Amino acid sequence: MYPVLLLVFCLSCWLLLSRRKQNASKGKLPPGPTPLPIIGNILQVDVKNISQSLGNLSKVYGPVFTLYFGMKPAVVLYGYETVKEALVDLGEEFAGRSDVPVFKKLNEGHGRFGVLFSVGKTWKELRRFSILTLRSLGMGKKSIEDRVQEEAHCLVEELRKTNSSPCDPTFILGCAPCNVICSIIFQNRFNYTDQDFLKLVEILNENVEIFSSPWIQLCNSFPILLDYYPGTYSKLYQNFSYFKSYFMEKVAEHKASLDIDNPRDFIDCFLIKMEQEKQSKEQIFTLGNLVITMVDLFGAGSESTSTTLKYALLLLLKHPDVTAKAREEIERVIGRHRSPCMQDRSNMPYMDALVHEVQRFIDIAPNGVPHAVTRDVKFRNYFIPNGTTILTSLTSVLHDDKEFPNPKVFDPGHFLDKNGKFMKSNYFMAFSAGKRACAGESLARTELFLFLTTILQNFTLKSEVDPEDIDTTPTSNGLISLPPNYKLCFIPL
């Protein structure tokens, strides 16, 4: 046993030294803490709060530094100027996507499917198609606003059913954005009591907790754990398989009733594209890419918005003065007898600032999804080899104390000028930036503004505990920052 361990140790040291010498022959990677054999720098990173660890390391090594997660190096970009230079100014070079072992294994090693993790021409074609299709289906237009308004009305009716009793808002807040994306992907929304719908929302909530857990962060650094000590990964795989199976059924139903002259939703549009491209040698528009793209859109289009809504209500409970100012503006501009619309936003600077401040403060995706460079890159006199993982600290941008005084304080004033008018900020990278920025940003902005405004228009929010005792610290800070669980009362106005 000991000779085997010694052999593994020596081999790891050799591989680590070889890689570093190879990089040194071409140029040098950014500085960073000295990695240990096999485990790299994992002891210097708190897997429960990676963003805080990156902040501490940036104070020592500067805005660009290298960390080893296991044997794999990752270059960390810290601060607005650094992140902007990479993702925006050198967007093409930093538009790759790093291998994420957990997602790769979920895909059963059959390549990079879907719009989130594909690379090269496949990614460009799928992203272009997805954005154009979402726009044709109403994203950024009045038609999608109508869908969100309809769902906001359904959300209010569900909240009324709580009868002003204390309730955990997680499930109800998950239903609304989930239904909006369902209407885009396969044309129909669900009743909040539909069993298939309940299952989908339950799995979404469960998956985001697993993805944000410290164990999954460790598995991404040491993929061997997935084979020998899978832990919660087994549940993740089971859930992912359920999604794929469910979406395959929807695709089969659409194939049977497809009218190429009258596409109804995203599935129809993709099936038509598959037929048009079936003679292509590259085979980008395949059944596999359709299903995984549906999973990507469904997950990203539902969970991040519902988590933001849940966090927003907790912050409003914590800050009743902010809630009062927002409600005063709502009553003055909209009143109580018509539905809010996106046109109202230009006349509601405080509510607009509130929504932006929620996203800035909660920092829902602290490090985004890992990028990779698409070729050898010389960045600030450092050499970054093709394919190297890039971690962008969005926390360092959203919590920059020069742009946002007292960034750890929740204050809509961060987005208001001295005259109380809404003030844009280039540092607002809640949806990331550059070529890999969130494709559904306009939909998310519409949902957050209309859902939150509608809730405050119809209900008084009452906490079970004194506002001063409310803890808004995230329970996990991995892939997504999750708010602590809580209960509140929705009291009709």
N, C-alpha and C positions, 0 to 999 in steps of 0.2 A: 504493500500500500504506500509506504513512505517513498520508495524509489519512483513510483508513478507520480506522486505529488511533486517530488523534486524535479522530475522531467518536465511536467507541465509548467512549473514555476520558471525553469530555465528557458523553455521554449517561449513562454510569454515575454520574458525579459528580452530575448533575442528579437522577437517580432516587434516589440515596442521600440527597441533601439534601431532596428532596421528602418522602420517607418520614419523615425525622427531624422535619421541620417539621409534618407531619401528626400525628405522635405528640405533638409539643410542644403543638399546639393543643388536644388533649384532656387532656393530662397529660404526665408524662415517664416514659420507660422508665428502668429502673434504670441506674446509672452503669456505665461500662466503658471499655476502651481505645478510643481513636479509630480507627474503621475506615478502611482505605484504599479508594479506588475499585476496584470489581470484585472484588478479593480479600478485602475485609473485614479480619478479624483473623487470617487463617490463618497469618501469619508469627509470631504470638504463641502459637500452639498447636502442640504436638508431636503430630503425628498418630500417632506410635508409642506415645505415652503421654498420651492426652488428660486422664485423671484427674489426673495430676501437674500438668499445665498449669493445670487449673481450681483446684487447690489453691494454686498460686503466685499466680494472679490474685485469688483470694478474700482473700489477705493484703493486697492493695492496695485492692480495691473492696468488700470486705465479703461477707456471706452471700448477697446477691442482686445479680447484675450481668448486663450484656448483652454478648454477643459476636456478631459478624457472621461467619457462614460464607458467604463470597462476599457476595452482596447481601442475604442473608436473616438477620434478627436472631434470636437465641435467648437466652432468659432462663435463667440458670444459678441453681439453688437449691443452696446449700452448707451443710451442717451439719444435725444432727438436728432442731432446732426449726423450721428453715425448711422442710425436706422434709416434716415431719409436718404443719405448718400448711397446706401446699399440698395434699398428697395425701390427708390424712385429714380435717382440719378443713374444708377447702374441696374435698372430693373431687369433687363434681359439676362444679365450674368447671375443675378441672385434669384431667378424665377424657378429654380429647380425645387424638387421636393425630396427631402431626406427619407430614407427607409425608416419606418417606424415599426419595429418588430411585431408588436401586438397587432397592428392593423394588417401587416403582411401575412401573419399567420391566420388571421381571421379570413383572409382572402385565399387561404389554403395554398399559398405559394404560386398561384397561377398568374403572376404578373401584377402590374399596376392598373387596376380598373377604376372607373369612376372619374369624376372631375376633381376630387379633392387630392388624390395621391398619384394620379397619372403624371407623366412627364413628357417633354418634347412635343412632337407634333400631335400625339394623341391628346395630351392635355390642352394644347392650343385649340384644336378642333372641337373638343368636347366643351370647353369653356365658352368659346365663341357661340357654338350652337345653343348651349344652355341659356346664356344671357339673351340672345336674340329671341329664343322661344319664350322665355319668361316675359320678355317685353311684349311679344305678340299676344300673350295670354293676359296681359294687363298690368304687369309690374311697372310701377312708375306712372300709371295712368289712372283715370277716374274709375275704370271698371274694377281694378283691384281695390281701390279705396271703398267702393260700394260693398265688396265682399267683406272687408275688414269691419265696416260699419255694421253690417248684418251680424257678424260674429260678435261684435261688441254688445249689440242688443241682446243676443243669446247669453252672453257672459253675465250681463246685468240680471237677467231673469234667473240664472242659476244661483247667483249670489243672493238674490232675494229669498230663495228657498232655504237659506241658512237661518232665516228667521231671527237675525241679529244675535245668534248664538255664537260662541267662540268656535272657530274652525281653522283647520290647517289649509291654507290657500293653494298648496302645491298642485294638487290634482286639477282643480278648476282652472287655475291660471295656465296649466299645461294644455288644457283642451282647446282654448281659443286659438293660439297660433298654430297648433297642430291641425285644426280644422281648415284654416286658411291654406296651408300648404297642401293638404289633402285635396282641396277644391282645385288647386292648380295641377297637381300631378295626375289625379284620376277623377276630376270633375265634380265629385260629390263631397259634401260635408256629412258628418255623422251627428246623430243625436247623442247627447252626453251620457246616455244610458246604454248605448249600443255596446255589446260585449266585445266585438272585434276592436272597436275604438278604445274601450277601456284597457284592453290588453296592449295595444300599441302605446298608449300614454304611459302605462305602467312600466313597460320595457324601456321606453325612452328615459324615464326618471331613474330607473335602475342602472342603465348603461352609463349615464353621465356620472353617477356616484362611483362606479367601478373605474371608469377612465381617469377620474381625478384622484384615485386612491394612491397612497405611497407604494403599495405593492406593485401596481401596474407601472409606476415610474421605475421601480427596480427591474421589472421584467424587460422594459425597453432598453435598459443598460446592460442587462445580462439575459439575453434571450433563451439561454439554456434552461432557465427556471420554468419557462413555459412548457417544456417537455417533461421535466421531472418534478416540479412543484407548482403546478398550474394555479392552485388556489382559486381565486374568484374569476380567473380567466375562463374556467369551464362554464360558468354561468354566462359570461360575456359571449362565448362561442354559441351557446344555446340560444341566446337572445338574437344574435346576428343571423343565425340559421332560420329563426322564426321570421325575421324581417324578409330575408331573401325568398323564403317559401311563400309568404303572403304576397309579396310584390310579383312573384312569378305567376301566381294565380290571377292577379289583376292584369298582367300583360296578356295572358292567355284569353281572358274575357275580352280584352280590347282587340286582339287579333281576329276574334270571331265576329266582331261587329264593326270592324274598321271601314270607314268611308274616307278614301284618300282626298276627296274634294272638300270634306268638312271635318277637319281635325277638332276633337273636343278638348284635348288636354295635352299635357307633356308627353304621356305615353304614346298617344296617337302621332304626335309630331315626330317622335323618335322612331317609331315603327315605319313611318313614311320615309324618313331619312335613311333607315336601314335598307329599304327597298331600292331607293335611288342609288345607294352606294354599294349594292351587293356585288357588282363586278369589279370594285376597287381591290387592288392587291393588298392594301394596307389594313383593311378590315378594322377600322376604328369604331364604326357604328355597329356594334355587335350586341347580342342579347346580354352577355355578361356586363358590358359597359352600361347598358340601359338599367339593369337591376341595381348595380352598385351606385350609379349616378342617382337613382331614385332614393337609395339609402342615404347618400350624402345630402341631398336636398332635404329629405325628410328630417334627418337628424339636425343638420345645421339650421334649417328653417324653422324648427320647432323649439328645440331645447334651449338654445342660447336666449331666445326671446322670452320664453316662459321663466327661465332662471332670472333674467333681468327684471321682469315684472315682479317676481317674488321678492327680490332684493329691494326693489323700489318701494314696495309697500312697507317693508321693514324700516327703511330709512325715513319714510313719511311718518311712521309711528314714533320713531326716535326724535323726529324734529317737527313737532306740531306747528311751530311758527312758519316753517316752509309750507306745510300743508294748508295753513290758513291763507297765506299769500296766493298760492296756486288756485285755491277755491274762489277767492275773491275775484281773480282775473277771469276765471271760467264763468262765473255768474254775470260779470260785467260784459263780457264779449259774446257769450253764447246763451246764457240763461239756462233754464231747466226744461225747456219745452221743444228743443230741437237737438238733433244729433250733432256732435262735433264733426268737423271736416278739416281736411288738410289746408284749405284756404284760410282757416282761422289762425293757423300757426303764425302767419306774418303779423297778426294783431295780438299775439300772446307771447311776448318775449320772455316772460318769467317761466311759463310752462315749457317753452322751447329750451330755455336754459336749464330747467329742472331735469328734463329728460337727458340732456347732454351730461349734466353733472352726475346723474345716477350712473351712466355708462363709464364716465371717467373715474369716479370714485370706486366703483366695485371692481373695475379692471378684470372683466370676466374671463379673458384669455390672456393671462399674464405674459406668456412667451409665445403666443400664437401657435401655429402648427409649424414644426421645423422645416426650414428651407434647405436648399443645397445650391452650391454654385454649379453652373452649367458648363463651365470650362475653367482652366487655370486662370486665376485672377490675382493681379497685384493690387492690393487694397491697403492704402496708407503705408506703403513701403513694406508690407508683409506679403508673403506668398501663400495663397489659399488654393490647394490642388482641386482639380475638377472632382465634383461629387462630395466635397466636404460638407458636413452638416453645418447649418447656420442657425443659431438661436437668436431671435430678435426680442429683446426685453421691451415689451410694450408698456410694462409697468414704469420703466425709467422715463418714458415719454409722457404718459398720462399723469404721472405724479412728479413731474419736473417742478421744483419749487421756484424757479425763476418765471416760468409761464403761469403757474398756478400757486399763488402765495398760500401757505399752509395747506399743502396738497392732501394731508391726512384728514382734513376737516371737510365735511360734506357741506358745500355752499354753492347754490346756483349762481351766486355773484361771480363765480369764476368765468361765467359766460355772459356777463352783463357789463356794459360800459357805464361811465359815471352818470349817464342820462337814463339808465335803466333799459337801454335797447340791447337786443341780442347781439353778441359779439362772437364771431367765428374764431377758431384757433387752428393753426396748422398742426398743433400738437395733439389734436383730437384724432387718435388712431385706434379707436375702439374696434374698428373693422379691419385693422391692419392697414397696409398701404402698398402701392405698387401693383404689379401685374397679378399677384396672388391675393389681392384684397378680396373681402367677402363679396361674392357675386350677388347676394340677396340683400345688400345694404339698404337699398331704397325701400324694399318691402319691410325690413325690420324697423326702419325709421317710422314708416307709416303706422305699423302695428303699435309700437311703443307709445307714440303720441296719442293715437286714437283710443287705445285701450286704457291708458292711465287717465286721460282726460275724462273719458266716459265714466270710469269708476269714481273719480272725485266729484263728478257732476251729480252722481246719483246716491252716493253713500258718505256717511261720516265713518272714519276708521277709528276703532277703539281698541286699545291694547289691553291685554290681561294684566300687564305689569306697568309700573311707573316708567315713563319714557327714559328717565335717567338710568334705569336698571336694564334697559335693552342693550344687548350685546350684538354689534353688527360685524364682528370679526368672522371671516369665512371659516367654515369647518374644514375645508380642504382647499389647497391652492395648487393643484396639479394642472391638468389640461384646462379645467374650468374652475373659477372661484365660486364655491357654493356657499350660500347664506345659511346660517343656523336655522333649524326648524323653529317655528313659532306659531301661535294662534292669534287670531284677531276677530273682532266683530264688525260686520258690515251693517251699519244702521242706516236704513233708507231715509233720505232727506224729504 
